[in-house]
Each structure stands twice: as structure tokens, then as C-alpha cells.
């Protein structure tokens, strides 16, 4: 019996089982959030080059119209999340603390904020692959699972590679987050259409939707709507973190390994998040673009936690006010607690890659004293890509960053945080690894 079907459950070696904290929001239907008076739209919202602004200060914009064009292949256009007036095009602080050019729009609160559907209705499955990929790019779509990788780039498979299976990530293994859960219950028709579109774009005959077994309502809802020809399948996999990572999903569903430093396409796979494909299935037939997304607002001291449909560019401060946040001395995280990004300003906006807004009170964020490594091996048992986090941590402390990369596969780490989660000495291992990667990238740039 192989590991990926151990005890009748499809899974992967190692990983952790953090508390889920999903019950607060996973049964609440998605609701639309009222529009904020001011929307901040950064031009850099994906991996790759920022978009190029097409508007000017004082210009009236209509919800859904293009306001910034893609600047090359590895870039996506940006569309107006609201009807309103361009207040400014200025440098703003982003969630990472870096600076970015942004289009700031004053929302027209008297507008009905209706998105006008395109007059051109097409059966997108009848388009050629290149036409379909261009249509996806025109929506401004990026991966909604958090990486924000341009979707059209992922769909542009090199000619020398052949895709046999599209894997659809419906795991949502991060604690607290339940947006994908709601999408899989509320947008099944759009999801299945989005999957068929992705299959055509990568020329794959089959797709498999992987859903963690802590979502029996999702499994029950999707199964009866699958096509009879078996081209789209549904599989329950063990609830474990980080089950939704590409390498883990491929291993759990098919028992195959993505090569170290390689891409899924090298072994015939294309992997997409369920929210990404559901949006594609909703936007393309309507001739619309990505201007809003569902996010989970959850955590401590909130009166109205839940899943909300939010215009991209909505400031965090507005979200917290709406959710009835009443606490103080908290940590605000964009995303989940394992891989999310702590922010230090409430004036940063939601972007295309934001899947959640998590509020943790001071009790939940207390960091114990960092102690010496006791060589307990818990981090080795947790690491899903079978690295040695303890030894990597010691090399990081000695500033041997090149050795970490050259001899210890540092770049295979995708910063899931499992090692830091289990460390009894409170060593912030994943933070050390992020610093090492950043310094190595800078060194490579200097070396040319």
C-alpha cells in the first residue's frame, strides 16, 4: 500500500493538524459588503510586472471598465471595482510594507454600481485555445488561492509539454478560511464550467477536484452534478495541513511527485484553485472582469464574522468597522494564520490575492521566549517536503545562506510554517528561511 492511500485515505507524508476554527463562518452564506467611500487599487496585484494606468485624476470611471492595461505577458489588466471618480494616482503602502503606485477612486455612492454585461455573448468552449487564454487574460484573473500568479500564464503550457490532468484545489487547509468552502457550495455550475475552460486551455482530457474530508456537504453537493462521461472527478482527501499546496495535492491525489525546483507541467499536471476556476466560469459568459472577490473575515472580537463579496481595493479599516471589531492590541493578518501576512496599517487595501482578514487578540499572538534547539526532530516530522528545518535554522543563524540553498534545498521550502508551528523552542524557522531566500536573491542579482 502506498503512502498516498494509507489506511484508505489519500494523503501525503508528514504535515500537521492545527485547530481548524472554521465553524464560525463555513455555514454562513456569502453576503455582499457595502461599498467603501474610497477604493485603493494598486497597479501591482500579481506576480509579474505591474499594470500601466490608463486613467487620469478627475476622470469618471464605470464599474468594470479597464483602468490599467497589462504591461507584457507576465502582467494582467486591472478594472474599476466601483463607479466613481479618480481622486488621485499616487504612491501607497501595501500590505507587505512596500510602496506601490495605486489608482484611488472616490466611490459614487449614488450609483447603483451595476456591471453592464457585454453585448457579445459567446460559447467560450468553442473558441480556440489561444483565444480562450487571451479571454482569461482580459478578465485580469490571477490565482485566488493566495499566490496571485497570472492565470493565463499558468494556462500557457509550453509546446513540448503535454497535460493529462487538471487538478482542482478545493482543500482550503488554512485554519479560519472558508471562502473556497462557500464557493464550492454556491457556485457549482460556474466551477464546472471554469474547469472545462481550464481543461481546454491546457488540452487536458481529465480533471480531478480534491476536497478535504472535513467538507462532507461540499462532496455531497458537487458529486451529483459531475458529468457522466467521467471527465471531471471528485476525490476526498485527508484533512491535513498543508494539503492544498501543489506538491501535496499532486501526491495525495495521484501519488506523483513534482520535481525539486520543477513545475507541475513537467509531469503532465496543471493545478488551479477552485475560486479561480469558479470566477472564470462566472466572468467569461457575462463578459465581465475580476473586480471583486469573496474573503473570510474571522477571528476575535468581531460582531459580524463571515464570508463577504468585497470590491478589490477596499481598505482594511473599512472591513473591520463593518465587521464590528471592538478589541485592541491585536494582530491583523491578510490570509490565514499559517501563511498569511501580518499588516501594520489598517489603510492598506484588499487585493486580488487576498482570501481572508484574520483578527487575533493579544492572547493568541503571544510569542514565547526563543530557546535553543533541543533536537527533538518535531520539525523534521512536520515538514511536508522532507527538509531538515532544524539544520537549516542553524545554518541561517550562522548566516550560511548559500549553503542552505546549494546543499540543503532551501528553495524547495514553500514557507508553509509547519516547522515553526510545532517547534517547542519557539524558533521562528520560517521567518529565518524567508530572510535567507531574500538575501540569496539579492546576491544572485549582484552577481549578475
C-alpha positions in Angstrom: 0.0 0.0 0.0 1.4 3.4 -1.0 1.6 6.3 1.4 -0.8 8.3 -0.7 -3.6 5.8 0.1 -2.6 5.0 3.6 -5.4 3.4 5.7 -7.9 4.2 2.9 -7.2 7.9 3.0 -5.4 9.8 0.2 -2.7 11.9 1.8 1.0 12.8 1.9 3.8 12.2 4.4 4.2 14.5 7.4 2.2 17.7 7.8 0.4 19.0 10.8 -3.2 19.2 12.2 -3.8 22.7 13.6 -7.1 23.6 15.0 -9.5 24.5 12.2 -11.6 27.4 13.6 -13.9 27.2 10.6 -17.3 26.6 12.2 -17.8 30.3 12.8 -18.1 31.1 9.1 -18.3 27.9 7.0 -22.1 27.6 7.3 -22.8 31.3 6.6 -23.9 32.2 3.1 -21.8 34.8 1.3 -23.1 38.3 1.6 -22.1 41.4 -0.3 -20.3 44.1 1.7 -21.4 47.7 1.3 -19.1 49.7 -0.9 -16.4 51.8 0.9 -16.4 55.5 0.2 -12.8 55.3 -1.2 -11.2 52.4 -3.0 -7.4 52.0 -3.3 -6.4 49.9 -6.4 -2.6 49.1 -6.5 -1.2 48.5 -10.0 0.9 45.6 -8.7 -1.6 42.9 -7.8 0.0 39.8 -9.2 3.3 38.1 -9.6 5.0 39.8 -12.6 5.0 43.4 -13.9 2.5 45.9 -12.5 -0.2 47.1 -14.9 0.1 50.5 -16.6 -2.5 53.1 -15.6 -4.9 54.3 -18.4 -6.8 57.0 -16.3 -6.1 60.5 -15.0 -7.0 62.4 -11.9 -10.6 63.6 -12.0 -11.7 61.0 -14.6 -15.1 59.4 -14.1 -14.9 55.6 -14.3 -17.6 53.0 -14.5 -17.6 49.7 -12.5 -15.9 47.0 -14.6 -14.1 49.3 -17.2 -10.4 48.8 -17.7 -8.3 51.4 -15.8 -4.9 49.8 -16.2 -3.5 47.6 -19.0 -1.3 44.6 -18.8 2.4 45.5 -19.3 3.6 42.4 -21.2 2.9 38.7 -20.9 3.6 38.4 -17.2 1.1 41.0 -16.3 -2.7 41.4 -16.1 -5.1 44.3 -16.7 -7.0 46.0 -13.8 -10.6 47.1 -13.9 -12.5 49.6 -11.9 -14.0 47.9 -8.8 -16.6 50.7 -8.4 -18.2 53.5 -10.3 -16.7 56.8 -9.2 -14.1 59.5 -9.7 -10.3 59.1 -9.8 -9.2 61.0 -6.8 -5.5 60.5 -7.3 -2.8 58.3 -8.8 -0.3 58.1 -6.0 2.2 56.0 -4.2 0.7 54.0 -1.3 1.9 51.5 1.2 0.9 47.9 0.5 0.3 45.0 2.9 4.0 44.0 2.6 5.1 47.4 3.7 6.5 48.2 0.3 5.4 51.1 -1.8 3.3 50.8 -5.0 1.5 53.1 -7.4 -2.2 53.0 -6.9 -5.4 54.4 -8.5 -7.5 55.9 -5.7 -11.2 56.1 -6.6 -13.9 58.1 -4.7 -17.0 55.8 -4.9 -20.1 57.3 -6.3 -22.5 56.4 -3.5 -25.5 57.5 -5.6 -24.7 55.0 -8.3 -26.4 51.6 -8.5 -22.9 50.1 -9.1 -24.4 47.8 -11.8 -22.0 46.0 -14.0 -23.2 46.1 -17.6 -22.8 42.7 -19.3 -21.1 42.5 -22.7 -23.4 42.6 -25.7 -21.2 39.9 -27.2 -22.3 36.5 -25.8 -20.0 33.6 -26.8 -19.8 29.9 -26.1 -16.3 30.1 -24.8 -15.7 26.4 -25.2 -16.0 26.9 -29.0 -13.0 29.3 -29.0 -9.5 28.2 -29.9 -7.1 27.6 -27.1 -5.2 30.8 -27.8 -8.4 32.8 -28.0 -9.6 31.3 -24.7 -6.4 32.1 -22.9 -6.5 35.6 -24.2 -10.1 35.9 -22.9 -8.9 34.7 -19.5 -6.1 37.3 -19.5 -8.6 40.1 -20.4 -10.5 39.4 -17.2 -7.5 40.3 -15.2 -7.6 36.9 -13.5 -4.9 35.7 -11.1 -4.8 32.8 -8.7 -7.3 33.5 -6.0 -5.7 30.9 -3.6 -3.2 33.5 -2.4 -0.2 33.3 -4.8 -1.8 35.7 -7.3 0.0 34.1 -10.3 -1.4 35.3 -13.6 -3.9 32.6 -14.7 -3.3 33.0 -18.4 0.4 32.4 -17.9 -0.3 29.1 -16.0 -2.6 28.1 -18.8 0.1 28.8 -21.5 1.7 25.4 -21.4 5.0 25.1 -23.4 4.6 23.1 -26.7 7.0 20.4 -25.6 4.8 19.5 -22.6 1.6 17.6 -22.5 -1.0 17.9 -19.8 -3.0 14.8 -18.9 -4.8 16.0 -15.8 -6.1 19.3 -14.3 -6.0 19.2 -10.5 -8.5 21.5 -8.8 -7.6 22.6 -5.3 -10.6 22.6 -3.1 -8.8 21.8 0.1 -8.7 25.1 1.9 -6.5 23.7 4.6 -5.6 27.1 6.3 -7.4 27.5 9.6 -10.2 30.1 9.8 -10.6 30.5 6.0 -13.8 29.2 4.4 -14.2 31.2 1.1 -13.5 28.2 -1.0 -16.0 26.2 1.0 -18.7 28.6 0.2 -17.7 28.9 -3.5 -18.0 25.1 -3.8 -21.5 25.2 -2.4 -22.8 28.3 -4.0 -21.1 28.3 -7.5 -21.0 24.7 -8.6 -22.3 25.4 -12.1 -19.7 28.2 -12.6 -17.0 26.0 -11.1 -17.7 23.1 -13.5 -17.7 25.5 -16.5 -14.4 27.0 -15.3 -12.9 23.5 -15.0 -13.9 22.7 -18.6 -12.4 26.0 -19.8 -9.2 25.2 -18.0 -9.2 21.7 -19.5 -9.5 23.2 -23.0 -6.8 25.8 -22.3 -4.2 23.2 -21.3 -5.6 20.5 -23.6 -6.2 18.0 -20.8 -8.8 15.2 -21.1 -9.4 14.8 -17.4 -9.8 16.9 -14.2 -9.9 15.9 -10.5 -11.3 18.1 -7.8 -9.6 17.4 -4.5 -11.6 18.3 -1.4 -10.6 17.7 2.2 -12.9 15.3 4.0 -13.9 17.9 6.6 -16.3 19.3 4.0 -18.9 16.5 3.5 -21.5 19.0 2.5 -19.3 20.1 -0.5 -18.7 16.5 -1.5 -22.4 15.7 -1.4 -23.3 18.9 -3.3 -20.8 18.5 -6.2 -21.0 14.8 -6.8 -24.5 14.6 -8.4 -23.5 17.4 -10.8 -20.4 15.9 -12.3 -20.5 15.0 -16.0 -21.5 11.4 -16.7 -18.5 10.8 -19.0 -16.1 10.9 -16.0 -14.0 13.7 -17.4 -14.3 15.6 -14.1 -13.9 13.5 -11.0 -14.2 14.3 -7.3 -11.9 12.9 -4.6 -12.0 13.3 -0.8 -8.5 13.6 0.7 -7.4 13.6 4.3 -7.8 16.9 6.3 -4.3 17.9 7.0 -2.1 21.0 6.6 -0.8 21.9 4.0 -2.9 19.6 1.9 -3.7 22.4 -0.6 -0.1 23.0 -1.7 0.6 21.9 -5.2 3.2 19.2 -4.3 1.0 17.8 -1.6 -2.2 17.8 -3.7 -0.4 16.0 -6.6 1.0 13.4 -4.2 -2.3 12.9 -2.4 -4.5 12.6 -5.5 -2.1 10.7 -7.8 0.8 9.5 -5.8 3.3 11.5 -8.0 6.0 14.0 -7.1 6.6 17.3 -8.7 10.4 17.5 -9.2 12.5 19.6 -6.9 12.6 23.1 -8.4 10.2 22.0 -11.1 6.7 22.8 -12.3 3.5 20.6 -12.3 3.5 20.8 -16.1 6.8 18.8 -16.2 4.8 15.7 -15.0 1.6 16.4 -17.0 -0.4 18.4 -14.5 -2.0 21.8 -14.3 -3.2 22.9 -10.9 -5.8 25.6 -10.1 -7.7 26.8 -7.1 -11.5 26.3 -7.1 -12.2 30.0 -6.6 -10.1 30.9 -9.6 -11.9 28.5 -11.9 -15.4 29.4 -10.5 -14.7 33.0 -11.2 -13.6 32.2 -14.8 -16.8 30.2 -15.2 -18.8 33.2 -14.0 -17.0 36.1 -15.7 -16.4 34.9 -19.2 -20.0 34.2 -20.2 -21.1 37.6 -18.7 -18.2 39.4 -20.5 -17.0 40.7 -17.1 -13.7 41.1 -15.3 -12.2 40.4 -11.9 -13.2 43.4 -9.7 -14.4 41.8 -6.5 -13.8 38.6 -4.6 -15.0 36.6 -1.6 -13.0 36.9 1.6 -13.4 35.4 5.0 -13.5 37.9 7.9 -12.9 36.0 11.1 -11.1 35.8 14.4 -11.5 37.6 17.8 -13.7 40.5 18.9 -15.8 40.6 15.8 -19.6 41.1 15.8 -20.2 40.0 12.2 -17.6 37.4 11.1 -18.5 35.7 7.8 -17.7 35.5 4.1 -18.2 38.7 2.1 -18.1 39.7 -1.5 -15.8 42.7 -1.4 -14.6 45.1 -4.1 -10.9 44.8 -4.7 -9.2 47.9 -3.2 -11.5 48.1 -0.1 -9.4 49.3 2.8 -8.9 47.0 5.8 -10.1 49.7 8.2 -13.5 49.8 6.5 -13.8 46.0 6.7 -13.1 45.9 10.4 -15.5 48.7 11.0 -18.2 46.9 9.1 -17.5 43.6 10.9 -17.9 45.3 14.3 -14.4 44.9 15.6 -14.3 46.0 19.2 -10.9 44.9 20.5 -7.4 46.3 20.7 -3.8 45.1 20.9 -4.4 42.7 18.1 -2.6 41.2 15.1 -4.3 41.7 11.8 -3.4 39.1 9.2 -4.3 39.0 5.5 -4.9 35.3 4.7 -4.7 32.5 7.3 -2.6 32.1 10.4 -0.1 29.7 8.9 1.0 31.5 5.7 -0.8 34.8 6.0 0.8 38.3 6.1 0.6 40.4 9.3 -0.1 44.0 8.4 0.9 47.1 10.4 -1.5 49.6 8.8 -5.3 49.5 8.6 -5.2 51.7 5.5 -3.9 49.0 3.1 -6.4 47.6 0.6 -7.7 44.2 -0.3 -6.1 42.9 -3.5 -6.8 40.1 -5.9 -4.8 37.7 -3.9 -6.4 38.4 -0.5 -8.5 35.4 0.7 -9.1 36.4 4.3 -8.9 39.0 7.0 -8.0 37.4 10.3 -8.1 39.2 13.7 -6.2 37.6 16.6 -6.2 39.1 20.1 -3.1 39.5 22.2 -3.6 36.2 23.9 -3.5 34.3 20.6 -0.4 36.2 19.3 1.8 35.9 22.4 5.3 34.7 21.3 7.2 32.6 23.9 10.9 33.2 24.5 13.1 31.8 21.7 15.1 28.9 23.2 17.9 26.8 21.8 17.1 23.9 19.6 16.7 20.7 21.6 17.0 18.4 18.6 13.5 16.9 19.2 13.0 16.3 15.4 9.4 17.5 15.5 10.1 19.9 12.6 11.5 17.1 10.5 8.3 15.1 11.2 6.2 18.1 10.2 7.9 19.2 7.0 5.8 18.1 4.0 8.7 18.4 1.5 11.0 16.3 3.8 13.6 19.0 4.5 15.6 19.4 7.7 14.3 22.7 9.2 16.4 22.4 12.3 19.7 22.2 10.4 18.5 24.9 8.0 17.7 27.1 11.1 21.3 26.6 12.4 22.8 27.5 9.1 20.6 30.6 9.0 21.8 31.6 12.4 25.4 31.2 11.1 24.4 33.3 8.0 25.4 30.4 5.7 22.6 31.3 3.3 24.4 30.0 0.2 25.0 26.6 1.9 21.2 26.5 2.7 20.4 26.9 -1.0 23.1 24.8 -2.6 23.3 21.9 -0.2 20.0 21.8 1.8 17.3 22.5 -0.8 16.2 25.8 0.8 14.2 26.8 -2.3 12.0 23.7 -2.0 10.6 25.2 1.1 7.3 27.0 0.3 7.0 28.6 3.7 4.0 26.7 5.0 5.0 27.3 8.6 4.5 23.7 9.8 8.0 23.7 11.3 7.5 26.9 13.3 4.1 25.6 14.4 5.5 22.5 16.1 8.8 23.9 17.4 8.8 23.7 21.3 11.6 26.2 21.4 9.6 28.9 19.6 12.2 29.2 16.9 10.7 31.3 14.1 12.1 28.9 11.5 10.0 30.0 8.5 10.9 33.7 9.1 14.6 32.7 9.0 14.1 30.9 5.7 12.3 33.9 4.2 15.2 36.1 5.1 17.7 33.6 3.7 15.8 33.4 0.4 15.6 37.2 0.1 19.3 37.6 0.7 20.2 34.9 -1.7 18.0 36.6 -4.4 19.8 39.9 -3.8 23.2 38.1 -4.0 22.3 36.5 -7.3 21.2 39.9 -8.7 24.5 41.4 -7.7 26.4 38.5 -9.2 24.5 39.0 -12.5 
